[in-house]
Amino acid sequence: MAFNITSVKTSSNGAWQGDNPLNFAFPLLIVQTALIVAVSRSLAVLFKPLRQPKVIAEIVGGILLGPSALGRDPAYMDRIFPEWSMPILESVASIGLLFFLFLVGLELDLSSIRRSGKRAFGIAAAGITLPFLAGVGVSFVIRNTLYTAADRPGFVEFIVFMGVALSITAFPVLARILAELKLLTTQIGETAMAAAAFNDVAAWILLALAVALAGNGGESGGEKKSPLVSVWVLLSGVGFVVFMLVVIRPVMKWIAKRASPENGAVRESYVCLTLAGVMVSGLATDLIGIHSIFGAFVFGLTIPKDGEFGQRLIERIEDFVSGLLLPLYFATSGLKTDVAKIRGAVSWGMLGLVVVTACVGKIVGTFAVAVMVKIPAREALTLGFLMNTKGLVELIVLNIGKEKKVLNDETFAILVLMALFTTFITTPSAMAIYRPARGIHRKLKDLSASEHSSKEELRILACLHGPANVSSLISLIVSIRTTKVIYLYILKLKLFVMHLVELTERSSSIIMVRRAQKNGFPFVNRYRHDECHSSVIRGFQAYRQLGRVAVRPITAVSPLPTMHEDICLMAETKRVTLIILPFHRRWNVDHGHGHHQDGGDGNVPENVGHGWRLVNQRVLKNAPCSVAVLVDRGLGSIESQSSSLDGSNVVERVCVIFFGGPDDREALELGGRMAEHPAVKVTIMRFLVGETLRSNTITLHPAPSKCKEKNYAFLTTNVDPEKEKELDEGALEDFMSKWKDLVEYKEKEPNNTIEEILSIGQSQDFDLIVVGRGRSPSVEVAALAERQAEHPELGPIGDVLASSNNHVIPSVLVVQQHNKAHVEEITVSKIVNESSLSTDGDANV
């Protein structure tokens, strides 16, 4: 069915009145958008196990929807992607592209390029020059082979387009790959990012040159332009860049300062003005004759990289642009790509030649210069593969080349497949060639073992989700920080603060880590409310000034499924004794009244997400040292800790609950360190075996259900009850010999363990309760094995105290001693009054 584009209506009258919505512009656009997003997202899920960037899925999705696959059916193309609808779809996609390139400019920090030094510049220059020259050589062959004399483009513009297409490195895609491979904060990652930033700027200059040279002189039947036109376009482009950096940049800096939280809330007018500036900048470069996206990119460079304003802009437009509009651009590229155009041995030979030339030129050029600047060969080769990444800018170059009639359908398809292949091989090649040292599995000391060295620092790795965890962390560390003197040497404490940032598909997480490297504090620029920032900075700066505490901020940017690897590797690298993890739930407490803000009834804690809970579970399983999980119910406050960091005016009441076993002995040791602090009052609650449990034999069986969400996990190692009892008594005797005068000791022999635990938790006698996880359980803890677990990773006692239904008031610290033997854990259930002992994985307590 033929359509006149000028007669196409926006919306239909509806199916009931006989209109087919697909014959109208807006309903068809909705169908096209939904189809494109659904296909690209589905492919992204399929490619995720291969650790491929999202751009691969979006390009492949566009190719599948285009004439290479589904588009072979004429009825499908005429109905879903008719020719009259393509200008509309491309216009919407171009808006998304315009704002995405603004985000790319906002992400690219020119000052970091200047700071990166000669090494990155040399690597970038070689990574551009060699493939560009190789592209010039290939362009001779392709121009004479795949073009007829009638449609052959101009020589200069064609070789420039080919050179640019083969020499580009995709900065945003490379950042994502580096983060996925956990190389972003390594030396090779920083070098690759700096070189890619150089490459990106050079690519835009070359692209502007190519567009200026191409003009529209290559159009068949078009009027030939004077060569002076290209010169005027280039000069106008240079004048535009100078105007933006000299005039507009100070204006945007003034606007960003006016929009800072110190001057009140960020005004909507400033945000709207900036978004309008993106459109105006795009219009300006389109009038010049370069391309509208060039103006948006340069305008992004003028926005200050630090502060609240840039982050607010990202929050406003990133999800909508990257998640919805940008896939439309990739799809339109795929709709123009017809793999069937590559026919015969000659065409496929050209594809192979282009791929080999692009890879060899980029990899060899980068490798050679990297080795010359004394980068090890393995890292230099990895750097070459990383710099070979293509992506969005590559597709922009190809689309402009096709639009300007410089690239025909066959050449366009060859270059799109080349971009796909080079990006696809980046991740597996880098993983195969270079992997940082991981999984050393050194046996680090636990708390009790570290005491044997009188002059050894106590090293703690404390993990944070954000500023909400800071006050409780400072309060806990203050209580652990001992003032004990051994042989005239004051034991020191070194605190590594690791900010855990989830790597998402949003580019802002990459910006986050780059700012963290620049600022030193890992979480200062992430959050909107800057009053939190100042409190965090004041707290840690004051804390650093204490002579016996050294604070080292660290950032971990990683997908949640592999976040535990970063935590465990850092613990190994820094030789820490204890990892402190924040619980995935957090309660807000009114300290003035001693109850939860909602009155304590049915309180709903803040939940940061199930993914973070899984991170904690993996760390507990794989940690190379002892681990403590902090269930925060308002332990301390930033204001009180900032004003009294020496603890002279603060009294913290701590209760250590002791049943027995390795985890409880580790909790007892931690309680002893707290007791040494003059501002901390420690109470030891020892639970003895009640009369009912003494008369029963408890046998633990593997749970019939394999669901770990409902059953507690205990160690599979055989436990000698007599030996464990002897170790418990020895630990208590040693504890009392050291800290008898500093602690209060109580013994309890309850008939109902849970009721007694809850009576302690529901009282207002303590600020913090310290318990062991209980993986090698005492009789009392084993008796709770069949209880349905809410948080099994905390163990039976920790789970009771952390439950949101039990109205427990104090914060809870659940301690797990380092499992030196790496014994497996299994979920169990119990049987009471069983005299015989099974042999298949059962344990008798």
N, C-alpha and C positions, 0 to 999 in steps of 0.2 A: 504494500500500500504506500503510495507516494505522498509526501507531505511537503508543503511549502513552509519553510522555517518562519516566515513572517506571519503566517496564519495560525501557528500553534498557540493554543490557549494554555494558561497557567494551570487551572484546575477544572475538573469535570463537574457535571451536575449529578453524578452518582449513577450506580448501576441500575437503580430502579427506573431511571428515566432513559435508559438505553445507552448510556455513555460507557465506553470502555476506558477505565482510568489510565491504562497504559498508553493511550493515545494523547495524553495530556502531560505537560512538562513536569509539574510538581509531583503528582503521584508516581510517575515513572522514575523521577529522581530518588524518591523514597525507596522504591523497590531496588534500584541499582545500588544505593548506599547500603541498604540492609544486606543484600547479597554479597557485596564486596567485603564488608566488615565480617560477616559470618564465615566466609571462605578463608580470609586472611587469618582470623583468630583460630579457626580449626587447624590450619596448617601450622600456626605458631605452636600449638599444643603438640602436634606431631613432631616438629623439629626440635622441641625443647630438650628431649633426651640427648640429642646430638650437640647441644649447647650452641645452637646457631642463633645469631641475632635476629630480631623480629623483621628486619628489612628483607631477609631471605624469603620468609613466608609471604610477605606482602608482594614481592616481585613475582614469586612463583604463582601466587593466587591470581594476580593480574594476567599472567600468561595463560593459566588454565581457563580463565573466563573469556579470553580473547580468541582470535582466529586460529591459534595453534592447537586448541583442544575443543572446548565446547562450541567455539565460534565456527567450527566447520559445518555446523547445522545452520543453514541460512534462515530457517524459521526462528531459531533462538536469537540470532543476531538482529533480525528485523523486529522482533517483539521486545527483547530486553535491552539491547544496545543499538537501536536504529540510528542511522547516520545523522538524522536531524537532532537527536538528543545529545550528541557528543560535545558540541560547543557549550551546552549548559553544564554538563558534567565536568568538563575541563575548566570552566569558569569557577565552579564551586571548589574543585580540587586546587586551582591556582590560588584561591584565597587561603586555603589551608597551607599551601606551600609558602606563600608570602609570610605568614605568621610563624611558620616553623623556621624559616631562614632568619627571621628576626630573633627567635630563640637561640639559634646557632650563634649568631653574632653576640647575643647577650652572654652566652656560655664562654665564648672565646675571649680570654683576657690578654690584651696586647702587652700589658706590663709583664705578665709571666713569660711571654715570648722573649722579651728583652732580657729577662733574668736568666733564661735557660742556658745561655752561653754559646761558645763557639762549637762545642761538640754537637749539640742538637742541630745547629744551623748547618754544619758541614754534612751531617747525615741527611737532613732534609734536602739540601741542594743536590747531593748525589742521587737521592731517591727521586728527584724530579728530572734532573738533566739527562741521565742515561736512558730512562724509559721514554722521555720526550724525543730524544734523538733516534731511538729505536722506532718510535711511532712514526717519525718522519720517513724513515726507510721503508716501513711497511706500507705507508700511505702511497708510495710510488706503485707498489705491486697491486694494491687493492684498486686504486684509481684506474689503472690500465686493464684490470681483469674483470671487475664487477660493474663497471660503468661503460655505457656506449658513448660514442662521440657526441651524441645529441644531448644526453643528460649529464655529462661529465661536469662536476662543479669546478669552481675556480681553484687553481693550484694552491695558492697561499692559504686561503681559508680552510681548505680540506686538510692540509698537513698540520695546521694549527689545531683544528678540532681533533684529529687523530692523536696528535702529541698530548693534548690535554687529557683525552679519554684514557690514555695508557699511563699517565703519570700521576693521576689523582690519588690521594689517600683520604678516605672518609673519616674525618675527625670524630663525629658523634658515634659512628659505628665502632670505630677503634676503641673509644672510651668504654663502650658497653662490653666489648670482647675482653678487654683488659680486666674490667671489674669481675666478669664471669670467671676468668681464669685466676683471680686473686693476685694479679700482677700490677694493679693500679698504683699501689703505694710502694712497689719495689723500684730499684734503680732503673731496671730495664723498662718498666712501665712509665716512669717519669720521663725518661729519654724519648720513648716512643710518642708520648703525648705532646712533648715540646716540639719534636720534629714534625708531627702531624699538624700541629698548629701553624708552624712555618709553611708546611705544604699546603694547608687550607688557604692561607692568605695568597700564596703564589698561584694556586689554582683559580682563585677568583680574579686575579689580575689577568691571567692567561685567558680565562673565559670571557672577560670583558673585551680583551683584544680580539678573540675569535669572533664574537658577536659583531663587534665594530667592523671587522674585515668582511664578514659575511653580508651584513645588511640584508637586502632582499635582491641583490643583484643576481643571485643564482636562480631566481624564479623564471620558469620558461615563459617566454613572451614578455617578461618584465623589462622595464627600461633600465639600461645599464647606467649605473651611478658613477659619478666622478670619483677617482681615488681620493680626492680631497675630503669627500664626505666621511670616509673612515677616520681621517686625521681629526676632523672636527668632532666626531663622536668620541674619540679617545681623549682629546683635550677637554671636552665637556665633562666626560666621566671623571678625569683627574680633578677638574675644578669642583665637581660635586663632592668628591671624597674630602678634598681640602676644606670646603665649606662646612661639611658635616663635622669634621674633627676639630676645626678651629672655632666655629660659631655655635653649632648645635650642641656639641659635647659639653661646654661650660653651662649652657642653658639646662641640659638634662641633669647635670650635677647639682645645679641650684634647685631644680624641681625635686630631685631625690632627697636633698637636704630638707627642703620644706615638707616633704612627705614622711620624714623620719618620725618615729614614735615620740621623740623628745618634744616635737611640736604638735602633739596630739595625734589623733587617728589619721591614717592615710586617706586623703580626700578622694572621692570617686572621680572628681573632675580631673585630677592629675593622671589617674589611670586611663580615663577615656581620652584625654589629650594625647597621651603616649600612643595608644592604640590607633588613634587617628593619624598620628605622625608616621606610623608604619605604612598606612595606605598612601599618604602624601609622598613619602619617600619613594615608594614603588612607582607611583605615577610620574615622579620627576625623572627617574632613570628610564622609564618607558618612553617618555617624551624625548630624552636624549638619544635613544635608540639602542641602549644596551639590553636591559631586561628589567622588569619590575622587581624581581627577587633580589637583584644586586642592591637596589636602594634599601630594601628591608634589612638585608644583611648588614650594610654599613650603618644604618640607624641603630641596629642592635649593638654595634661596637661602641656607640656613644653613651650607652646606659652605664652608670657606675656599677661595678661588679659586687661591691660590698654594701651591706646594709639591707634595710627592710624593703626598699622600693623594688629592687630587681626581683626579690623573692616573691613579692606580691604579684608582680606581672606574670611570673612563671605559674603561680598558683591559679591565676585567672584564666589563662589560655592554654596551658600545656595539655591537660587531659582532653579537652575538646578538639584541639588541633591534632595532637599525636594519635589519639584514639579513634577519631571519626573522620576528619578531613584528609589527613595525610595518606591513609590507605587508598583514598580515591585517586590520588596522584599516581601512586604505584600501579593501581589498576588501569588507569588510562595509558600508562606506559606499556603494560602488558597487552592491552587491547590493540596497541599499535605494533606489537611484536608478533610476527608470523614466522614461526620456525620453518614452516613449509617453504618459505622463500629461499632457504638455504638448500639448493638443489645441486646434485652432482658432486663428483670428487673434488673439483676445483674449489667450489664454495666451502665444502667441509675442510679442505686443506687450508683455505684462508682462515677459517675459524681456529684450527690448530695453530697456525702461524701467529695469529693475534694473541691467543692465550699464552703461548710459549714466550713471545716477545714481551708481553706485559709482565709475566712472572719473572723471567730472567733479568729483564732490565731493572725492575724495582728491587728484586732480592739481591742481585749481584752488586748493583750500585750502592745499596745500603750496607751490605756486608763488607764491601771493600773499605769504605770510609770508616765504618765502625771498628774494624780491625786496626786501621791506621791510627785511630785515637785510643788504642789499647783497651778496647772492649773484648773480653774473651770470645773465642770463635763460636762457641755454642750460643752465647747470648747474642752475638752479632747476627748469626743466622736466624735466630728467633725474631730479632728486630726486623730483619728483611721480610719475613713472612707477615709480621704484624703490619708493616708499612704497605703491604700489598693489598690491604683491605679497600674494597670499593663500597659504594653505597649510594646515598641520595644524590650527592653532588654529581656523581658519574651519570645517573639517570637524567639529571637536569641538563648536563652537557649534551647527552645523546638526544633528548627531546628537542632542545633548541636547534641542534644540528639538523634534525629531521624537519623541524618547522621551517628552517631557513633553506631547505632543499639541498643542504650540503651532504646529508646522508640519505641514501635510498633505503627502501624497505629491507633489502638483503643485508647491507652493511649495518643497519640499525639492529637487526636481529642478532647478527654476529657479535656486536659489541655488548648487547644486553646479556647474552649468554656468557661472554667473557667476564663481565662484572659479577655475575652470579657465581661462576666457578672460582674466581680468585677470592671472593669473600667466603665462600663455602669452605675452602681448604684452610683458611686462616686458623680457626680454632683447633682442629685436629693436628695440624702441622706444629703449631706452637706448643700444644700439650705433649706431642711426641718428642720434640727436640729439647724443650726446656721446662723443667719443673723445679721450683724452689724446694729446698730440703724440708720434708714434712714427715710426720710420723716417726720421729726418732725414738719415742717411747723411753726416754730416760726416766728412771725411777726417782722422782723428786721426794724430798722429805715431807712428812706430815708435821703437824704442829708439835707433837710430843718429841719427835726425832730432832727437830731443829733446835731444841733447847740444849742439845749436847755440845753445840759449838757456842762458846760464850761470847764470841765477837762476831757472830753471824747476824746479818740483817734479817728481819722478818719481812718477807716480800709478799704482798697481797695484790691480786688482780681483781679489781672491782668493776663489774660490768653495769652499764647504765642504758636504759631506754631513752632517757631524756632528763630535763631539769627536775621533773617530779620525783626522781629517785635520789637527788643530791643531798637533801637535808638528812634523810635517814642514813645515807651512806656516811656522811661526815660524823653523825652522832655515833654510829657503830664503830668507825675507825678511831674516833676519840677515845671510846671506852676500851678498845683493844690496845691502844698505844701505851706501852708500859713505861714507867719511870724507873724501872729496876736497874740497879748498878751492880755489875759483876766484875770484880777485879779492876775497879776504877774505870770501867768502860760502860757507858750507857747504851743499852740495846737500841738500835735504830730500827725504824720502820720505813720501808719504801712502798709507796702506793702507786700502782699502775691503774689509771682510770681509763677504761675502754668503753667508748661510745659505740653502741651497736646500731648500725644504720642498715635497714633492709634495702637491698638492691632491687629496685622495681624497674618497670619499663620506662619510668619517667627519667628524663635527663637531669632533673634537679638533684637526684641522689649523687650523680657524678660531680655536679657543681658543689655539692655539700662537702665531699671529701677533699676537693681541691682547695676550698676555703679553709677547711680544717687544717690542712698542711700549712697554709699561710698564716693562720691566726694562732696556732698552737693549741687552743682549746677546741675540743672535738665537737662541741654541740652549740657553740655560741650563735651561729647564724641560721640555725634550722627553724627556730620557732618564732611565731609571730609576736608573742608578748615579750617585749624586750625587758620588762621589769624582771622577768626570770633570768635573763642574761646577766644583768648587773648583779643580782644576788648570787648567781653561780660563780661569777668572776670574783666577787668580793670574798665569798666563802673559801674558794680554793687558793686565792692569793694570800689570804690570811693564814690558811692552813699550811701553805708552802713556807711561810716565814717561821714556822716552828722549827727549831734547830734539829729535831730528831725525826722529821717527816720529810721525805722527798716525794713529790707528786709528779708523775709523768703521764700526760694525756696521750691517748692512742685512739685511732678511729678504725673500726672494722666495717667495711662496706661489702656486703655479701648477700646472696639469696639465703633465705631462712633455712632451707634444707642443708646448707653447708656452713652455716654460721658457726657451728660448734668446732669446725676444723680451725677456724681463725682463733677462737678462744683457747683451745687446747694447745695450738702451736705457739701462741704468745706465752702461755704458761710455761711451756718447755723452754722457749728461747730466753725468757726473763728469769727462769729458775724460781718461780714463785712457790710459796708454801700453801697458800689458800686462795681459791677462786670464790668470789662472792657474786651470786647471781640474783637479780631481782625476780621475784615471783611474778607470774603473768597477770595477777590481780593485785589491785592496790585500793586500800580504803582511805577515805578522807576523814580526819578526826578533828573535832573541836577540842583543843587541848585545855581551853579554859574551863570546860565543863566535864572533860574526861569521858566523853561519849561520842559516838559517831554522829555526823551532822544530821542524819535523818532520824536521830533518836535512838538508834540501836535496834530497832525492830524492823526486820525484813530488809536490812540495809543491802544495797546493791553495790558491789565494788566495781571500780573501774577496771575493765578487762582490755588489755592491749592486744589480745588475739591468741587463738589456739596455736598459731605457728610459733610464737615465742615460748609457749609451754613445751612444744616439741624440742626447741633449742635447748632448754634446760634439761630435758630428759636425756638428750644425746650427750651433753656435757657431763652429766652425772655418770653416764655409762663409760665415757672415753677419757675422762680427765686424768692427767698424769700426776695429780696431787689431790689434796683434800678439797672438798667443795662445800660451800654453805649457801643455802637458798634463803633469802630474806623475804618474809611475808610482812610487808610494811603496812602498819595501821597507824601511821603518823609518828614514827620514831624520831623524836627531835624536830627542830624547825630551823630553817635557814637563819632567821633573825637571832634566835637564842644562841646558835652555834657561832654565828659571826661575832657576837658581842662577848662570848665567854668561851673561846676556843681552848683556853687553858684548863677549863673544867672547874675552876675554883668556886663558881657560884651555881654549878649544875650538879644535881644528884640524879643518877640513873639507877633505877632498881632493876636488877637482873635476877631471874630465876633459872637455874640449871636443873633440869629434870633428868635423873639418872636411873636407868633400869639395869644397864649392863650391856656389854658387847663393845666391839671396836668403835662404832660410831658414837656411842655414848661416852666412851673414854676420850675421844677426840673433842666432844662437846665439853667434857669436864676440863680438859686442858685449856680450851678457849676461855672457859669461865675463870680459870686461875689467872690467866693474863689480864682479864677484866678486873679481877679483884685487886690487882696491883695498882690500879688507878685510884687515886684518893677520892675522886668524885663518883665512883661507882660502888654501889652496895650489892653484893652477890649473896644469893641464898641458894644452897644446894638442897634439893628435894630428892632423897633416895627412896625409891619404891621397892619394898620387900615383897617376897612371894606370899600371897595370902593363903589362908588355911584351905580354901576350896581348891586352889590350883595345886597346892602341895599334894593333895590326895588324888590328883588326876595325872594321867600320862597324855601328853599332847603330841600327836603325830602329824607332821606336815606332808601333804601329798601335792603333786603338781595339779594345778587347778584344771577341772574338766573344760572350762572355757579358756580359750587362748586370748581372750580380750584383755589386754593389760590395763584397760581403762577402769576395770571393775575389781581387779585383784591386786594385792600387794606382791612385790617381788622380793625374794630373799636369795642369798648366795647359796650356790649348790655345794659348796665345800662342806666336808664333814666337820662338825663342831664337837669338841670335847667339853661337855658341860663343866666338869671339874676344873679343867685348865682355864676355861673362860672365867669361872668364879674366882679362881686364884688371881688372874690378871685384873679382874674388877677390884678385888680387895686390895691388891697391890697399888692400883691406880688411886684408889680412895685414900689409902694410907700415905702415899707419896704426896697427894694433894693436900691432905690435912697437915702434914709435916711442914709444907711450904706456906700455906695460906690460912692456917687455923684461926689466927687472930684477925683475919681480914674478912672472913665469910661467916654466914650463919648456916648451920647444918641441921637438917631435919630428916627424920625417917618416917615413912608412912607404910602401912600394911592394909590397903583398902580391900574391901570385898568386891567393889565395882571400880575397875581402873578408869573407865571412861568418865564416870561421874566425878571421880576425884580430880582427874585432869581438867575437866570443864570447870570445876569449882575454882581451880587456880586461875584458869584463863578468863573466867567471867568476873573475877574480883578485880579491884583497882589497886592491888598491892604491888604490881610490877609494870614496868615499861617494856620489858623484853623477856621473852621466854626462850631459852636455848635447849634444844633437844637433839638427840641423835636420830639418824634416819632408821636405824634398827634393822639392817639387812641380815645380821647374824643375831637373831632375836633372843631375848631372854624369855622365860616362861610367860611372864605377864604380857609381853608384846606379841609373842606367838599366839596367845589366846585370842588376839584380835584379828587373826589372819582371815577368817571367814566373813568379817565385816565388809559390806559393800563399800568400795573405795570411791571417794570423790576426786582425790588427787593422790594416786598411788605412788608417784615419784617422791612424795614427802615421807613415806613410811606411815605406819598406823598412828603413832602419836602425833606426828606433824600434821597428818591429814585431819585428825580430830580438831586440832587447834587452828587450822587454816580454813576450815569449813565456813562458808558464808551463812550457814543456818544455826550456828552454835553461839553467836553473839559474843565471841571472844574479844576482849578489849586490847590486850598488849600485842605488840608486834612479835613475830616468831622467827627464830633463826634455826633452820634445820641443817645439821652438820653431818657430812659423810666423810669418813676417813678414807684416805687413798687406798684403793684396792690394788696392792702391789703385785699380787699374783694374777691379776686380770681374770678372776673367777667369774663364770657366767652367772646371771641371775635368772630365776624362773618364777613365774606367778604360782602361788600356792593356795591351798585351802587346808583346813585342819579337821582332825577327828579326835574327839575327847574320849577318854576311858577305853583306849585300845591298848591291850597289853603286848600284842605282837608287833613286830616292826617289819614293814615291807622293805623290799630291797631295791625297787625301781625308782630311784630318785626321791625316796622318802627320807625324812630326817626326824629323829625322835628328840624331843626337848625335855 
